[in-house]
């Protein structure tokens, strides 16, 4: 793809984004934030932009992806499938273009990553979910991203979620599919209003031949609450960029994540929480369980601005290596410019505890069962913020399948 793709009819914002992307290029290992993530396979593939014919002509069997008690919006190879979708009452759904025209193509994030620039340039599916003030959406809404096919397809979905003042909603991203070669480059923007609540769950279960980039930007206002829980067991390469802006006093965010990797899978979590005002709280809890020759990265950064007094921030990264060939790079960071704060961070990486294994074996458990129990005990804390029992049960079933 080159500049010639952008004809005069293309929106200037797309042209500008692509020009900036070409100037920056894809990240390399010389970039500090990308030191431990190798994009060589992504660069070697010649991906093409997803087209309308890549979407199914008829019905799609969704039975293997069912989660009880949720309404689902289906995105197939980057294209919205209205006939397969349902939206709960209380949520207004707009096309991305309609929403962008309302906003005059304004973008909330100041730091544009190369992959978000790429998403802006080639956005093939833009959608906006609007929850009006004082609305409590009781039914969780799920976006089901399905990637299938044999071609080297690139999809660039772009999602906006506006949660009005004193509103509440649970929002699920569910990435699935068995595409032979697929590049999913998704951007997600959320605005959480005054005294509003957003529970955001991300399930990354693509095929192991998928390259998955997630760009997430969240703006929180006074007394708002935001929880993010990520479960990742799919994709060959998965990178999640999360940037949370605490803009109003009393805002609270909790970010949790669990990555389960096999073979040569590589999962990278890059997290930034920016405390801009006083009396906000935040927590990060990210864990990885790594088998065989898989690898992972955690870059977590908490920023406390000069006037953000009375900040309470916690950051924890814990990793479990189930193979001597597995590799984890962890870099928790605190950048504190205020003096009246309470901030902690820590990181541990190690193997299963020998004494605990010995104890379980002495009680009659075989080695495999003993290991599974310890891994389960290590990991399940990451799901504590999920309030919906059916969603938690679905994730736990996938986790148990991975263990077994």
N, C-alpha and C positions, 0 to 999 in steps of 0.2 A: 504494500500500500504506500502511496506517495501523495505529494501535494496535488497532483492532477486529479485525484479522486474528488476533490472539493470544487464543484462547479459553482457558477455564480448564484445558482438557486439555493445553495446550501447556506444555512444560517451562519452569520459571521462568528458566533460564539464557537461553533464547531471548527471553523477555520483557525480561529485564534488558539483554541486548545491544541489542535494538531500541530500548529507551528511551534508552540511552546514544548510540546512533546518531542518534536524532532530536534529542537535545540538542546533539550536535556538528555534525550536518549534513555534507553533502559538502564536501570541501576546495574552497577558492577560491584565486585567485591572490594573495590577501593572506596566505595561509599560507606561511611561508618555504620549506617543503619542496615546495611546489606552485607556486612563482612562475612557472615556465615551462611548465606543463602545463595546458592549457585543457580543462575538463570540460563545456563548454557543450553539446556534442552528446550526451553521456551524460545530462545533465539534461533535455534536450528530449524524449528518447524515453520512451514509456510502456511500460516492460518489464513482462511478467507472469512469475510464478514458473513454472519448468518443471514440468510435470505428467507422470504416468506415460504418458499417451497420446502424449506427445511422443517417446517411445522407440519403436523399430521393432517391428512385430508379428512379423516373421520375420527371416530371415538378412540380414546386411549384407555387401556386397562390400568386403573389407578389402585386396584385392590391391594397390591403389595406395599403401597405407601400410605395406607389408611391410618389415621389417628382419630379415635373416637372423640366426638364432642367439639370438633373444630370446623370452621368454614374455610374452604381452600380456594385460592386463586392460582391457576395453573399457568406457568411460563414454560413453553416447550421449545428448546433450542433457541431461546432468546425472544420468543414471540408469545404474546398474551393469547390464551385460549378461552374466550368469553363463554363458549358453550359448555366448557367443563368447569366453570368457576362459579363460586357463590361468595357473597360478602355479607357479613352479619349486619343486622339493623344497628344504626348508630354510627356507621362509617360511610363517608362519601368517597367514592372512587372516581378519580379523574385520570385521563390520559396524561402522560408526562408532558407532552407538548402543550396541552391546554394549561397545565399548572405552570410550566415555565414561562408561557406568554403572560400569565397573570403576574408572575414575579419579575417579568422583564429579564429572564435568564440570569437572575442574580444567584450567586453561589455563596453558601454560608461559610465555607472553610477558607482560611487565609493561606494555609500551606497546601498547595496542590501537588500531590505525588504524581509521578509519571503515569501510573496506572489510572489514576482518576482523570488525568488529562486525556488519556486514551479513551476512557469511558465517555467523557464529554463529547469527544470528536465523533465517536461511532455509536452513540446510544441507539440501540435498536428496539428497546422496550423501556419506556419511561412510564411510571405509574405513581400516583399520589393518593395517599390514604389520609382523609381528614376526619378527625374526631372533634365534634363541636364541644364547646365548654359545657361542663356539668353533666356530660354523658358518660355513663359507666357501661362499656361494651362487655357484656357478660360472656359472649362466645369468643374464644380466641380465634384470630385470623391467621391463616398460614399461607405463605407464598411457596408453592411447590415448583422448584426449578428442576426440570427434567432435561437431561442432555443425552441424546442418542444419535447413532449414525456412525458411518465409517470415515467420513471426511474430516479434515483438519478445520473444524469450525471454531470461530471466536464469537462469543455472545457478550454484549455489554449492557445488561439491564441496569436501570437507574431508578431507585425508589426514594420517595419522600413520604415522611409520616409527620403530620402535624397533630399533636395532642393538645387540645384546648385547655384553658384554665379549669382546674378541678375535675378534669376528665380522667378516665382510666381505661387501659386496653392491654391485652397480651398479644404480642406479634411474633410470629414464628417464620424464620427462613429455613427451608428444608431443601437441601441440594442433593439430588439423586441422579441415577442414570448409569448406563453401561456403554457410553460412547467409546469408540476405539481411540479417538484423539480429540480432545476438546479443551478449549481455553475459556474459562468463565471469569470475566472481569467485571465484578458487580460493585456499584457504589450505592450507599444507603445513607440518607440524611434524616435525622429526627430532630424535631423541636418539641420540647416537653414544657408545657406552660406552667403558670403559677399554680402550685398545689396539685399538679397533675402527676399521674403515675403511668409509667411504661415498663412492662416486663417484656424483654426482648430475648428470644431464644434462637440460637443458630445451630442447625444440625448439618454438618458437612459429611455426607456419605456418598460422594461421587465415586465413579470408577477410579481405579489406580492408574489410569492413563489420562487423567484430567489434571490440568494446571488451574488452580483456583486462587484468584486474587479477590480479596474483600476489602473495600474501602468504606469505613464507617465514621461518620461525623455526627456528634450529638450536642445539642445546645439545651442547657437546663436553666430554668428560671427559678424564682424564689420558692422555697419549700417544695420543690419538685422531687420526684423519686424515679430513679432509673436503675433497672437491673439488667445485666447482660450475662447470659449463660451460653457458652459455646461447647458443643460436643463434636469432635472431629475424629473420624476414623477412616475417611475416604479422601481420595486425590493422591496423585503422585507427589505433587508440590502444593502446599497450602500456605498462603500468607494472609494474615488478618491484620489490617491496620485500623486501630481504634483511637479516635481523638474525642475526648469528652471535655466540654467547656462548662464549668460551673459558674454561671453568670449571676445568679441570684442568691441572696443569703438563705441559709437553711437547706440548700439543695443537697441531696444525698445520692450517691451512685455506688453500686456494687457490681464488680466485673469478675466473673468466674469463667474458667475454661478448663476442659480436659481434652488432651490429645492422646490418641492411641495409635501407635505406628508400628508397621511391620515392614519386612523386606527392606527396600531402599526409600521408603516414604520420608518426606521432609515437611515438618510443620513449623511455621514461624509466626509468633505472636508479637506484634509491635504495638505497645499500649502507651498512650499519653493521657493523663488527667490533669487539667489545668484549673487550679483553684484561683479564681480571680477576685473573690469577695470573701468577707469574714463568715465564720460560723457554718462552714460546709464540711461534710464528711464524705470520705471515699474509701473503698477497699478494693484490692486486687488479689485474687487467689487463682493462680494458674498452675496446673499440674500436667505432667506428661508421663506416659508409660511407654517405654521404647523396647522393641524386640529387634532381633537380628541385626541388620546393618542400617537401621533407620536412624534419623537424626532430628534434632529440634533446636529451636531458638526461642528464648524469651527475652525481649527488651521491654522492660516496664519503667515508665518515667512518671513521677509525680512532681508537678510544678506548683509551688506555693508562692503566689505573687506578694509583693511587698505589703499591700494593704489587706491581705487575706488572713488576718489574725483569727485565733481560735479555730484554726483548721485541725481536723482530726483525720489523719490519712494512714492507711495500712497497706502494705504490699508484701505479698508472699509468693514465692515460686518454689515448688517442690517437684522433683523428678525421680522416677524409678527406672533404673536400667535393668532389663531382664536378659541382656546379652553383653558380653565383653566387647562386642563390636559396635554397640550402640553409642551414640554421641549426643551430648546435650550442651548447649552454650546458654548461659544465664547471665543477665546483666540488669538487676534491679537498680533503679536510680532515684535519688531524691534531690530536687533542686529547690532549696528553701530560702526565700528572701525575706520572710517575716520572722519575728522572734518569739511570739506567743502562740506556739503550735505544739501539737502532739503527733509526731510522725514516726513510723517504724517501717523497716523493710528487712527482708531476709531471703536467703536462697539455700536450698540443699539439693544435692544430687547423690544418689547412692543405689545400692542393691537391696534386695530383700534381707531383712534382719535374720541372721542365722539362729539366734536364740528363739525367736518367735516361730521359725520353721520347725526347730527341734521340739518345741513345746507341742505344737499341733500334731507332729508326727507321733509323739509319745502318747497322744490321746487317740491314736488309731487311724488318723487320716493319712491317705497316701500323699506322695509328694505333689502331684498335680493339684489335688484338692486343697492342700495346705497353701500352695502358692496362690491359687485363685482367691481364697478367702482373704489373704493378706493384701492382694492387689485391690480387691473390692473395698476392703476397709480403708485403703489408702486413697482411693479415687472418689468415692461417692459423696464426700463433703462438697464437691464442686456443684452438686445439684440441689443444695439446700435452698437456694433462692427460687426454685421452680415451685410455684404454689399449686398449679393444676396437676392433680394426681395422675390423670390419664396421659398427659404429656411426659411426666416424669417416668411413668411405667413404660412408655414407648422407648424412651432413651435407655432406661435400665435394661430392657430386653436386648437392644443392640449391644450394649456393653457386655452383657452376659454371653451373647453370641461370639463376641470378639475374644472373650476369655476362654471359651470352650473350643 
